[in-house]
């Protein structure tokens, strides 16, 4: 088994790895998220994504992107720590950091076979749906119902009695 850090790759390297896997007939799935404090919903999402193909690539939002999406005080963990935690999961083959507000550019560059999104989306509400459709990338909604969130986890920690 590869060490987690070796799964974190720059975009240029990842493009070549994906093309190589696809040339051998492997289906590449792309999933993405902030993963700011890993929780069970993240695990189920990524495991569901992996079931859609042979190779799972995960885009992890860079710190500036998380702050823009989630607001002040976020992320809790820095981008390198979050990327390392995601890469440590058995179901994940590669991790790439990205700073854009969505993954349209990554889909254009990487050309995966499947774009997996969590159950907080529908096929119609996936932000990258038009790009995926234009490129022939199948969109899959995966994971369990969206009843887990980092915000809720942080709120429960803040409300817990200290002592």
N, C-alpha and C positions, 0 to 999 in steps of 0.2 A: 504494500500500500504506500502510495506517495505521501510525503509530508504535506501538510496543509499549505505551507508557504509556497511550495512548488506549483500549486494549483492556481495561484494568483499571477496572472500574466498580463502584459501590456497588450493594447488593442492590435498592434501590428503583428505580434506573435500569434495572438488568438485567431486572427483571420486565416493564417496559414494552417493552424491546427484544425480549424473547422473544415476548411477545404479538403484537407487530407482525410479526415474522418468521413466526409461525404463521398469522397472518391472511392472509399471502401464500402459504400452502401450503408453507412451508419446514419440514422436519423438524429439530427442535432436539435435539441430543445433549448430555448432561451427563456429565462425567467428573470425578474428583477425586483428590487425593493430597497428600502432603507436599512432594514434589519437592525434597528437601533434597540438593543437589548433583545436578544434572540428569545422567542417564546414558542409554545407548542403550535400555534397557528402558522408560524413560519416553517416549522418542520413539516407539517402536514401539506402545506403549499408546495414546498420543494420536493417532497416525496411524490406528490401527485404530478408535478411537472416531469419528474424523472420517468414516471410510467408512460409518458407520451412519446418516448424515444429511447435512444441508446446512449446519448451523451448529453449531460446537462451543463449548460453554461449559465452562470448567474451574474447579472449586472448589479453591482452594489453602488448606491448613490454616494458620491463624494460628500464631504462635510458641508461645503457651501450649498450644495443641492438640498441636503436634508434640512438645513437651517431655513432655506427658502420655502420648502414644502411644509415643514412642521412648526416653524416659528422659533422665537428666542428660547435659549436654553437647550436646544437640540442641535446636534445629536448628543446623547449621553456618552456614547463611546465613539472614539475617533474612527475615521474611515479605514485605517489599516487594521485596527482591532476587529471591526465589524467584518471586513473582508476575510480575515484569518478565521474567525468563528464560522462563517459560512463555508469556507474552504475545508474546514475540519469535518464537515458532514460527509458521511460515506456516499450519499446519493449525488453529491456535487463533483463534477469533473474539472471545471474551470471557473474562476472568478475574475471579473474585470471591473475596475472602478470607472464611473462615468459622472460627469458634472452637469450634463444637460438636464433640462426639466422633464424630459421623457426619453424613451429609448428609440425614437425614430432613426436617428443617425446610426445607432448601433445595429439596428435591423438592416439598414442599407449596407453597412460595412460587412457585417457578419453573415448575412443571408442564411439564418437557421431554417430548419424545416418547419418548426413549430414555435409559436410565441405563446407562452403560458402566463396567464394572469389569474389572480386570486378571485374568490367568490364575491368580493366586494364590487366586481365588475360583471357586466353581461357582455355578450359578443358585441352588442350595439354601443356600449359605453367605453370600450377599450380605446384609450387615446391614440394609439398607433394603428388602429384598425385599417384605415385607408392605405397606409404605407404597407402593412402586411399583405393586404389584399392585392395591391399593385405588384408586389414582389412574389406573390404565390406562396406566402407563408401562412400556414394554417394557424388560426387562433384557437386556443383551448382554455377553458375556464376550469381551474383545478383547485383542490384543497377542500377543507371543511368549511362550514358556514362561518362567516366573518363575525365571530363573537369573542375574539381575542385581539387585544391591541396593546402596543407599548404604552400608549397614553393611559389606558386603564390600569396596566401594571404599575406604572409610576404613581398614579393617583392612589392606588391601594397601599403602596409603600409609604407614601406621605401621610396617609390616614392611620397607619398602624401605630399602636402605642409604643413609645420609646421607653426602654428601660432595661 
